[in-house]
Amino acid sequence: TIQKFEENTGLLSDRANIICISDEAHRSQTGLEQKTTITEKGVKRNYGFAKYLRDSFPNATYVGFTGTPKDDTIDVFGPIVTRYTMTEAVADGITRKIVYEGRAAKVILNSSKVKEIEEYYKKCKDEGATDYQIEESKRRMTRIDVILNDPDLLANIAKDIVEHYEKRVEEGSTVEGKAMIVCSCRAIAWNLYQAITRLRPEWTEVKECVDGENLTDKEREEIKPMPRICMVLTRDKQDPQEMWNLLGSDEYRKGLDKQFKAVKSNFKIAIVVDMWITGFDVPCLDTMYCFKPLQMHTLVQTISRVNRVYPGKEKGLVVDYLGIKKQMNAALSHYAGGGVEGYSLDSIEQSLKILKDELDIIRRMFTGFDWSVYFTGKPLEQLHCLNLAVEFIQRTKESETKFMRHCKKMREAYTICCNSEQITVKEDDDIHFFFAVRSVIFKLTKGEAPDAAQMNRRVAEMIKDALTSEAVEEIQNIGVASDEEIDLLSAEYIKRLSQIPYKNTQVKLMEQLLKQVIESLKKVNKQKGIDFTKRLEEIVKKYNDRSDDAALANDVIDEV
């Protein structure tokens, strides 16, 4: 009821023997800052509810309870008095262990889409749009929701969720079949719902509850006929008519709450965005499909939906489609094991020091290389600069390994202190440039899509979609679920390789290709395959050990 305190409440008591206890002591309970609103009537200033509460009881003692203390929680309520961690709760049997399963989907947008966006912005500028408006639009367009709402991606995820869920039900891995799908935004929730129900239209059929014959009179009265899958969202005026009808009224949504908590209800799968991911307890819920970028306290609160105790339930499962394992580990290290050291001033200062030290080391590694065009040039010039940087740092295996090691440390530090005002614009730009270089090398060495979130904000999508030439995609897709025979050393593929202007990149791809050729050969001639493997290893070792001498480097490349 903190909303009952407002600007006109004023002083209620200045006594010191008043104790105010706040549950979920974050968000509205920590709102002390001033908020400025600009309207047609002028400028309006107000404060958060917590400010008005403290104005009413200025000398009271304030105590806060929260499972996920944030920076502002500590600032407003003071240091932690005592803690009871998730780890202790699991040991005491109060909650269940959470298990992680990564099924992150790979998203690749075609380069023509990037060109369309660039052309659109050019047209906007020609028509009089300001640079600020264009920059804001670009920022919005590169948000992860644009990538996640790709129809092909959603179709793949829908198929995987259906198969994964049905297998769990079939094997009895889920106690009551209750699952939650957490989506990034309303549009994605709606599109994913449609993709799932296209595969399983019967899930939309309204059916009587499970095990209807063994219901008690009370259950028979409370449990209503329901579809297997429902979206849990508030209505929006801009919703398509079909979505509007499906979401129902406020009263209908309250009914969804009761039906999902009812163990025997036919309502088994809930698609959510913001509702139900905090403070909503369904003890029998044991599966969560996560398709939403989550951080720290929100992540912990969200995954905690599946850790409640229920008979026969040994653990809760989080199925990750976005690669949030690192974020989970970071969040759980802060909250599950106790302590909020990760948020303390000392830790942020320490991370800043590490960040700046690592940035300085990496900058020195690029001595003699000018990457300014990455920020000032046209998109293709920026891409060329990026590829040249990758080539530059791959001069030797030693320089590449050293760069990747220091970039990893810098990235880990940056995730903690990225909002610090002590990071200058120039430093931030350089950091993202080096992250982009790392992502390209990571793609070449690991064969995985780069993490676009760490790339330069201004060209994130362009770089992500056009990291390397078409030849790279072709080579990396060889041997990935194909029924047709492919001549891996055909003139066509060699020609594609020769068109890549960057020698070190070319060698990496040749090595990948040769390894696959040798694996195929081993099936018919094991001894020859072993001989070729040794020969390849010797050449690659020679390549990695080469000096900076250009002539020697070219000889090794020719040998490869």
C-alpha positions as CSV (number, residue, x, y, z in Angstrom):
1,T,0.0,0.0,0.0
2,I,3.0,2.3,-0.4
3,Q,1.0,4.1,-3.2
4,K,-1.2,5.6,-0.4
5,F,1.7,7.9,0.4
6,E,1.9,10.9,-1.9
7,E,3.1,14.5,-2.0
8,N,0.2,15.9,0.0
9,T,0.4,13.3,2.8
10,G,3.1,15.3,4.7
11,L,4.4,14.7,8.2
12,L,2.3,12.1,10.1
13,S,4.7,11.5,13.0
14,D,8.2,12.4,13.9
15,R,8.4,9.8,16.7
16,A,11.5,7.5,16.6
17,N,9.8,4.4,18.0
18,I,8.1,3.5,14.7
19,I,9.2,0.5,12.7
20,C,8.3,0.3,9.0
21,I,8.8,-3.2,7.4
22,S,8.8,-3.5,3.6
23,D,8.5,-6.9,1.8
24,E,10.1,-7.1,-1.7
25,A,12.3,-4.1,-0.7
26,H,13.1,-3.0,-4.2
27,R,11.4,-1.0,-7.0
28,S,8.7,1.2,-5.5
29,Q,10.1,0.7,-2.0
30,T,13.4,2.4,-3.0
31,G,11.9,5.3,-5.1
32,L,13.6,8.4,-3.6
33,E,14.7,10.0,-6.8
34,Q,13.1,13.0,-8.5
35,K,11.2,12.4,-11.7
36,T,10.6,15.1,-14.3
37,T,7.7,15.0,-16.7
38,I,7.4,17.5,-19.6
39,T,3.8,18.1,-20.8
40,E,2.0,20.7,-22.8
41,K,1.1,22.4,-19.5
42,G,4.8,22.7,-18.6
43,V,7.4,20.8,-16.5
44,K,6.1,18.7,-13.6
45,R,8.4,17.3,-10.9
46,N,7.6,14.5,-8.4
47,Y,9.3,11.8,-6.4
48,G,9.0,8.1,-5.8
49,F,6.6,6.7,-3.2
50,A,9.4,5.8,-0.8
51,K,10.4,9.5,-0.6
52,Y,6.8,10.5,0.5
53,L,6.8,7.6,3.0
54,R,10.0,8.8,4.6
55,D,8.7,12.4,4.7
56,S,5.7,11.1,6.7
57,F,7.8,9.2,9.2
58,P,11.3,10.9,9.1
59,N,12.6,9.2,12.3
60,A,11.3,5.7,11.8
61,T,13.4,2.6,11.5
62,Y,13.1,1.0,8.1
63,V,13.6,-2.7,7.6
64,G,13.5,-4.4,4.2
65,F,13.0,-8.0,3.1
66,T,14.0,-9.1,-0.4
67,G,15.5,-12.2,-2.1
68,T,17.3,-10.0,-4.6
69,P,18.9,-6.9,-3.1
70,K,19.9,-4.3,-5.7
71,D,22.2,-1.3,-5.4
72,D,19.4,1.0,-4.5
73,T,18.1,-1.5,-1.9
74,I,21.4,-1.1,0.0
75,D,21.5,2.7,-0.6
76,V,18.0,3.2,0.9
77,F,17.7,0.5,3.6
78,G,21.4,0.4,4.6
79,P,23.7,-2.7,4.9
80,I,22.5,-6.2,5.2
81,V,21.6,-7.3,8.7
82,T,21.2,-11.0,8.0
83,R,20.6,-13.3,5.1
84,Y,19.0,-16.6,4.3
85,T,20.3,-17.8,0.9
86,M,18.8,-19.9,-1.9
87,T,21.5,-22.5,-1.2
88,E,20.4,-22.8,2.5
89,A,16.8,-23.0,1.4
90,V,17.5,-26.0,-0.9
91,A,19.5,-27.7,1.9
92,D,16.6,-27.1,4.3
93,G,14.1,-28.5,1.9
94,I,12.3,-25.1,1.6
95,T,12.9,-25.0,-2.2
96,R,14.1,-27.4,-4.9
97,K,17.3,-27.2,-6.9
98,I,17.1,-25.5,-10.3
99,V,18.7,-27.4,-13.3
100,Y,19.8,-25.6,-16.4
101,E,19.5,-26.9,-20.0
102,G,20.9,-24.8,-22.8
103,R,19.2,-25.1,-26.2
104,A,20.2,-21.6,-27.5
105,A,19.0,-21.0,-31.0
106,K,21.2,-19.6,-33.7
107,V,20.0,-16.5,-35.4
108,I,21.4,-15.4,-38.8
109,L,19.8,-12.5,-40.7
110,N,20.7,-12.1,-44.4
111,S,22.9,-9.2,-45.4
112,S,20.3,-7.8,-47.8
113,K,18.1,-6.9,-44.8
114,V,21.0,-4.8,-43.4
115,K,21.3,-3.0,-46.8
116,E,17.5,-2.3,-46.8
117,I,17.7,-0.7,-43.3
118,E,20.7,1.4,-44.4
119,E,18.8,2.6,-47.5
120,Y,15.8,3.4,-45.4
121,Y,17.8,5.6,-43.0
122,K,19.5,7.3,-46.0
123,K,16.0,8.0,-47.4
124,C,14.8,9.4,-44.1
125,K,17.8,11.7,-43.9
126,D,17.2,12.9,-47.5
127,E,13.6,13.7,-46.5
128,G,14.7,15.8,-43.6
129,A,15.0,13.5,-40.5
130,T,17.6,14.7,-38.0
131,D,20.7,12.7,-37.2
132,Y,19.4,12.4,-33.6
133,Q,16.1,10.8,-34.8
134,I,18.0,8.5,-37.2
135,E,20.3,7.4,-34.4
136,E,17.4,6.7,-32.0
137,S,15.6,4.7,-34.7
138,K,18.8,2.7,-35.3
139,R,19.1,2.0,-31.6
140,R,15.6,0.7,-31.5
141,M,16.0,-1.4,-34.7
142,T,19.0,-3.1,-33.3
143,R,17.3,-4.2,-30.2
144,I,17.3,-7.9,-29.7
145,D,13.5,-8.2,-30.1
146,V,13.9,-7.5,-33.8
147,I,16.2,-10.5,-34.1
148,L,14.1,-12.8,-31.8
149,N,10.9,-12.1,-33.7
150,D,12.2,-13.7,-36.9
151,P,9.5,-16.1,-38.2
152,D,12.0,-18.9,-39.1
153,L,13.6,-18.7,-35.7
154,L,10.2,-18.8,-33.9
155,A,9.1,-21.8,-36.0
156,N,12.3,-23.7,-35.0
157,I,11.8,-22.8,-31.3
158,A,8.1,-23.7,-31.4
159,K,9.0,-27.1,-32.8
160,D,11.7,-27.7,-30.2
161,I,9.4,-26.6,-27.3
162,V,6.7,-29.0,-28.5
163,E,9.0,-31.9,-28.9
164,H,10.8,-31.2,-25.6
165,Y,7.6,-30.8,-23.7
166,E,5.9,-33.9,-25.1
167,K,9.0,-36.0,-24.4
168,R,9.1,-34.8,-20.8
169,V,5.4,-35.6,-20.3
170,E,5.9,-39.0,-22.0
171,E,8.9,-39.9,-19.8
172,G,7.2,-38.6,-16.7
173,S,10.0,-36.0,-16.2
174,T,7.4,-33.4,-15.3
175,V,5.2,-34.2,-12.3
176,E,2.0,-32.5,-13.5
177,G,3.0,-31.2,-17.0
178,K,2.9,-27.5,-15.9
179,A,5.3,-25.4,-18.0
180,M,5.9,-21.6,-18.5
181,I,7.2,-20.0,-21.7
182,V,8.8,-16.6,-20.9
183,C,9.0,-14.3,-24.0
184,S,10.8,-11.1,-24.7
185,C,7.8,-9.0,-25.7
186,R,4.1,-9.1,-26.6
187,A,4.6,-9.5,-30.4
188,I,7.0,-12.4,-29.8
189,A,4.6,-14.1,-27.4
190,W,1.7,-13.8,-29.9
191,N,3.8,-15.1,-32.8
192,L,5.3,-18.0,-30.8
193,Y,1.8,-18.9,-29.6
194,Q,0.6,-19.1,-33.2
195,A,3.7,-21.1,-34.3
196,I,3.1,-23.6,-31.5
197,T,-0.6,-24.0,-32.1
198,R,0.0,-24.5,-35.8
199,L,2.0,-27.5,-34.8
200,R,-0.5,-28.6,-32.2
201,P,-4.0,-27.1,-33.0
202,E,-5.5,-29.6,-30.5
203,W,-3.9,-27.6,-27.7
204,T,-6.3,-24.8,-28.3
205,E,-9.3,-27.0,-27.8
206,V,-11.3,-26.3,-24.6
207,K,-11.4,-29.5,-22.6
208,E,-12.6,-30.8,-19.3
209,C,-10.0,-31.2,-16.5
210,V,-7.6,-34.1,-16.3
211,D,-8.7,-37.2,-14.3
212,G,-12.3,-35.9,-14.1
213,E,-13.7,-39.0,-12.5
214,N,-11.5,-38.7,-9.3
215,L,-12.3,-35.0,-8.5
216,T,-13.5,-33.9,-5.2
217,D,-16.7,-31.8,-5.1
218,K,-14.7,-28.7,-4.5
219,E,-12.4,-29.4,-7.4
220,R,-15.4,-30.1,-9.7
221,E,-16.7,-26.7,-8.8
222,E,-13.5,-24.8,-9.2
223,I,-11.8,-26.4,-12.2
224,K,-13.2,-25.1,-15.5
225,P,-12.8,-26.5,-19.0
226,M,-9.7,-25.0,-20.5
227,P,-7.3,-25.2,-23.5
228,R,-3.9,-26.7,-22.9
229,I,-2.0,-23.5,-23.8
230,C,-2.9,-19.9,-23.0
231,M,-1.2,-16.5,-23.2
232,V,-1.2,-14.4,-20.0
233,L,-1.0,-10.8,-21.0
234,T,-3.1,-7.6,-20.5
235,R,-4.9,-6.4,-23.6
236,D,-3.6,-3.5,-25.7
237,K,-5.5,-1.3,-28.1
238,Q,-3.1,-2.1,-30.8
239,D,-3.4,-5.9,-30.5
240,P,-4.7,-7.7,-33.6
241,Q,-8.4,-8.6,-33.2
242,E,-7.7,-12.3,-32.8
243,M,-5.1,-11.7,-30.1
244,W,-7.4,-9.2,-28.3
245,N,-10.2,-11.8,-28.2
246,L,-7.9,-14.5,-27.0
247,L,-6.4,-12.5,-24.1
248,G,-9.8,-11.8,-22.6
249,S,-10.9,-9.4,-19.8
250,D,-9.4,-8.8,-16.4
251,E,-11.8,-11.2,-14.9
252,Y,-10.8,-13.9,-17.4
253,R,-7.1,-13.4,-16.5
254,K,-7.9,-13.8,-12.8
255,G,-9.5,-17.0,-13.8
256,L,-6.3,-18.1,-15.6
257,D,-4.4,-17.6,-12.4
258,K,-6.7,-20.1,-10.5
259,Q,-6.8,-22.6,-13.4
260,F,-3.0,-22.7,-13.8
261,K,-2.5,-23.3,-10.1
262,A,-5.1,-26.1,-10.2
263,V,-3.1,-29.3,-10.6
264,K,-5.7,-31.2,-12.5
265,S,-6.7,-28.4,-14.9
266,N,-6.3,-28.9,-18.6
267,F,-4.4,-25.6,-18.7
268,K,-0.8,-26.8,-18.7
269,I,1.3,-24.3,-20.6
270,A,1.4,-20.5,-20.0
271,I,3.0,-18.0,-22.3
272,V,4.0,-14.9,-20.4
273,V,6.1,-11.7,-20.8
274,D,6.1,-9.7,-17.6
275,M,3.1,-11.1,-15.7
276,W,3.6,-14.2,-13.4
277,I,7.4,-14.0,-13.6
278,T,7.7,-12.6,-10.1
279,G,5.7,-13.3,-6.9
280,F,3.6,-16.0,-8.6
281,D,3.7,-19.4,-6.9
282,V,2.6,-22.6,-8.6
283,P,4.3,-25.4,-6.6
284,C,3.8,-28.1,-9.3
285,L,5.3,-25.9,-12.0
286,D,8.6,-27.6,-12.9
287,T,9.5,-26.4,-16.5
288,M,10.4,-23.0,-17.8
289,Y,11.3,-22.2,-21.4
290,C,13.2,-18.9,-21.4
291,F,13.2,-16.8,-24.5
292,K,13.8,-13.5,-22.9
293,P,17.0,-11.6,-22.0
294,L,17.2,-11.5,-18.3
295,Q,19.7,-10.0,-15.8
296,M,20.5,-10.4,-12.2
297,H,17.6,-9.9,-9.7
298,T,14.9,-10.3,-12.5
299,L,16.6,-13.5,-13.7
300,V,16.7,-15.0,-10.2
301,Q,13.1,-14.1,-9.5
302,T,12.0,-15.5,-12.8
303,I,13.7,-18.9,-12.6
304,S,12.6,-19.2,-9.0
305,R,9.1,-19.9,-10.3
306,V,10.2,-23.5,-10.8
307,N,11.9,-24.1,-7.5
308,R,8.9,-24.5,-5.2
309,V,8.3,-27.7,-3.3
310,Y,5.7,-30.2,-4.5
311,P,5.3,-34.0,-3.9
312,G,7.4,-36.0,-6.4
313,K,9.2,-32.9,-7.7
314,E,12.9,-33.2,-7.3
315,K,14.1,-30.2,-9.3
316,G,12.9,-27.4,-11.5
317,L,14.1,-27.1,-15.1
318,V,15.1,-23.9,-16.9
319,V,15.4,-24.5,-20.7
320,D,17.4,-21.7,-22.2
321,Y,17.0,-20.5,-25.8
322,L,19.1,-17.4,-25.5
323,G,22.3,-18.5,-24.0
324,I,21.8,-16.9,-20.5
325,K,23.9,-19.5,-18.6
326,K,26.6,-16.9,-17.9
327,Q,24.0,-14.5,-16.6
328,M,22.4,-17.2,-14.5
329,N,25.8,-18.1,-12.9
330,A,26.5,-14.5,-12.2
331,A,23.1,-13.9,-10.7
332,L,23.2,-17.1,-8.6
333,S,26.7,-16.3,-7.3
334,H,25.3,-13.0,-6.0
335,Y,22.0,-14.3,-4.6
336,A,22.1,-18.1,-4.1
337,G,25.4,-18.3,-2.2
338,G,24.8,-15.2,-0.2
339,G,26.1,-11.7,-0.3
340,V,25.8,-8.8,-2.6
341,E,29.5,-8.2,-2.9
342,G,29.1,-8.0,-6.7
343,Y,27.1,-4.8,-6.3
344,S,29.4,-3.1,-3.8
345,L,31.4,0.0,-4.6
346,D,34.7,-1.8,-4.1
347,S,33.7,-4.5,-6.7
348,I,32.7,-1.9,-9.3
349,E,35.9,0.1,-8.7
350,Q,37.9,-3.1,-9.0
351,S,36.1,-4.1,-12.3
352,L,36.7,-0.6,-13.7
353,K,40.4,-0.9,-12.9
354,I,40.6,-4.4,-14.6
355,L,38.6,-3.0,-17.6
356,K,40.9,-0.1,-18.1
357,D,44.0,-2.2,-17.6
358,E,42.9,-4.8,-20.1
359,L,41.8,-2.1,-22.6
360,D,45.3,-0.5,-22.4
361,I,47.0,-3.9,-23.0
362,I,44.8,-4.6,-26.1
363,R,45.3,-1.1,-27.5
364,R,49.0,-1.6,-27.3
365,M,48.6,-4.9,-29.1
366,F,47.1,-3.0,-32.0
367,T,50.0,-0.5,-32.2
368,G,50.4,0.5,-35.8
369,F,46.8,-0.3,-36.8
370,D,44.3,2.5,-37.3
371,W,40.7,1.5,-36.5
372,S,39.2,5.1,-36.6
373,V,37.4,4.3,-39.9
374,Y,35.3,1.8,-37.9
375,F,33.5,4.7,-36.4
376,T,33.7,7.3,-39.2
377,G,33.4,5.3,-42.4
378,K,30.5,3.9,-44.3
379,P,29.1,0.4,-43.4
380,L,31.2,-1.5,-45.9
381,E,34.3,0.5,-44.9
382,Q,33.6,-0.3,-41.3
383,L,33.3,-4.0,-42.1
384,H,36.5,-3.9,-44.1
385,C,38.3,-2.3,-41.1
386,L,36.9,-5.0,-38.8
387,N,38.2,-7.8,-41.1
388,L,41.6,-6.1,-41.4
389,A,41.8,-5.9,-37.6
390,V,41.0,-9.6,-37.4
391,E,43.8,-10.3,-39.9
392,F,46.2,-8.0,-38.0
393,I,45.8,-9.7,-34.7
394,Q,46.0,-13.2,-36.2
395,R,49.6,-12.5,-37.5
396,T,50.8,-15.2,-35.1
397,K,49.0,-17.8,-33.0
398,E,50.6,-16.1,-29.9
399,S,49.1,-12.7,-30.6
400,E,45.7,-14.2,-31.3
401,T,45.7,-16.2,-28.1
402,K,46.9,-13.3,-26.1
403,F,44.2,-11.0,-27.5
404,M,41.4,-13.5,-26.9
405,R,42.5,-14.0,-23.3
406,H,42.7,-10.3,-22.5
407,C,39.5,-9.6,-24.4
408,K,37.7,-12.2,-22.3
409,K,38.9,-10.6,-19.1
410,M,37.8,-7.2,-20.4
411,R,34.4,-8.5,-21.3
412,E,33.8,-10.0,-17.9
413,A,34.8,-6.7,-16.2
414,Y,32.6,-4.7,-18.6
415,T,29.5,-6.6,-17.7
416,I,29.8,-5.5,-14.1
417,C,30.7,-1.8,-14.6
418,C,29.3,-1.0,-18.1
419,N,27.1,1.8,-16.7
420,S,29.9,3.6,-14.9
421,E,30.3,7.3,-15.8
422,Q,34.0,6.8,-15.5
423,I,34.1,5.0,-18.8
424,T,34.6,7.6,-21.5
425,V,32.8,7.6,-24.9
426,K,36.2,6.9,-26.6
427,E,36.9,4.0,-24.3
428,D,33.4,2.6,-24.8
429,D,33.7,2.8,-28.6
430,D,37.1,1.0,-28.5
431,I,35.8,-1.7,-26.1
432,H,33.0,-2.5,-28.5
433,F,35.3,-2.5,-31.5
434,F,37.5,-5.1,-29.8
435,F,34.5,-7.1,-28.8
436,A,33.5,-7.2,-32.5
437,V,37.0,-8.4,-33.5
438,R,36.8,-11.1,-30.8
439,S,33.4,-12.1,-32.1
440,V,34.7,-12.6,-35.6
441,I,37.6,-14.7,-34.4
442,F,35.3,-16.7,-32.1
443,K,33.1,-17.4,-35.1
444,L,36.0,-18.6,-37.1
445,T,37.5,-20.8,-34.4
446,K,34.3,-22.1,-32.8
447,G,31.8,-22.0,-35.6
448,E,29.2,-20.2,-33.5
449,A,27.2,-17.0,-34.2
450,P,28.8,-14.0,-32.5
451,D,27.2,-12.3,-29.5
452,A,25.7,-9.1,-31.2
453,A,25.0,-7.5,-27.8
454,Q,28.7,-6.9,-27.3
455,M,29.3,-5.3,-30.7
456,N,29.4,-1.7,-31.6
457,R,26.0,-0.2,-31.0
458,R,26.0,1.8,-34.2
459,V,26.6,-1.1,-36.6
460,A,25.6,-4.1,-34.5
461,E,23.2,-5.7,-37.0
462,M,25.4,-4.9,-40.0
463,I,28.4,-6.6,-38.5
464,K,26.4,-9.6,-37.2
465,D,24.9,-10.3,-40.6
466,A,28.0,-9.8,-42.7
467,L,30.9,-10.9,-40.6
468,T,32.5,-12.9,-43.3
469,S,31.8,-13.7,-46.9
470,E,29.3,-16.2,-48.2
471,A,32.1,-18.7,-48.4
472,V,32.4,-18.8,-44.6
473,E,28.7,-19.7,-44.2
474,E,29.0,-22.4,-46.9
475,I,32.1,-24.0,-45.4
476,Q,30.6,-23.9,-41.9
477,N,27.4,-25.6,-43.1
478,I,29.2,-28.5,-44.7
479,G,28.3,-31.8,-43.1
480,V,25.4,-30.3,-41.1
481,A,22.4,-32.5,-41.8
482,S,22.6,-32.9,-45.6
483,D,21.5,-35.9,-47.6
484,E,23.4,-35.1,-50.7
485,E,27.0,-36.0,-51.3
486,I,29.3,-32.9,-51.5
487,D,32.7,-32.9,-53.1
488,L,34.5,-30.9,-50.3
489,L,37.6,-30.3,-52.4
490,S,35.7,-29.3,-55.6
491,A,36.8,-26.4,-57.7
492,E,33.7,-24.5,-56.6
493,Y,34.6,-24.6,-52.9
494,I,38.3,-23.9,-53.5
495,K,37.2,-20.9,-55.7
496,R,35.0,-19.6,-52.9
497,L,37.9,-19.9,-50.5
498,S,40.3,-18.1,-52.8
499,Q,37.9,-15.2,-53.0
500,I,38.4,-14.4,-49.3
501,P,41.1,-11.6,-49.3
502,Y,42.2,-12.2,-45.7
503,K,44.9,-14.9,-45.6
504,N,44.6,-15.8,-41.9
505,T,40.9,-16.2,-42.2
506,Q,41.4,-18.3,-45.3
507,V,43.7,-20.6,-43.5
508,K,41.3,-21.1,-40.6
509,L,38.5,-22.1,-43.0
510,M,40.9,-24.4,-45.0
511,E,41.8,-26.2,-41.8
512,Q,38.1,-26.7,-40.9
513,L,37.5,-28.0,-44.5
514,L,40.5,-30.4,-44.4
515,K,39.5,-31.8,-41.1
516,Q,36.1,-32.8,-42.5
517,V,37.7,-34.3,-45.6
518,I,40.0,-36.4,-43.5
519,E,37.1,-37.5,-41.2
520,S,35.3,-38.7,-44.4
521,L,38.4,-40.5,-45.6
522,K,38.9,-42.3,-42.3
523,K,35.7,-44.2,-42.9
524,V,37.2,-46.0,-45.9
525,N,40.9,-45.8,-45.2
526,K,41.7,-45.5,-41.5
527,Q,45.6,-45.6,-41.9
528,K,45.6,-43.0,-44.7
529,G,43.2,-40.8,-42.6
530,I,45.7,-40.9,-39.6
531,D,48.6,-40.0,-41.9
532,F,46.7,-37.0,-43.3
533,T,45.7,-35.9,-39.8
534,K,49.4,-35.9,-38.7
535,R,50.4,-34.1,-41.8
536,L,47.7,-31.4,-41.3
537,E,48.7,-31.0,-37.6
538,E,52.3,-30.5,-38.6
539,I,51.4,-27.8,-41.2
540,V,49.0,-26.0,-38.8
541,K,51.7,-26.1,-36.1
542,K,54.2,-24.6,-38.5
543,Y,51.6,-22.0,-39.5
544,N,50.9,-21.1,-35.8
545,D,54.6,-20.9,-35.0
546,R,55.5,-18.8,-38.0
547,S,57.4,-15.5,-37.4
548,D,56.3,-12.1,-38.6
549,D,58.4,-12.5,-41.7
550,A,56.0,-12.0,-44.6
551,A,57.8,-14.2,-47.1
552,L,57.8,-17.2,-44.6
553,A,54.2,-16.6,-43.7
554,N,53.2,-16.7,-47.4
555,D,55.2,-20.0,-47.9
556,V,53.3,-21.6,-45.0
557,I,49.9,-20.4,-46.3
558,D,50.7,-21.8,-49.7
559,E,51.6,-25.1,-48.1
560,V,48.3,-25.2,-46.3
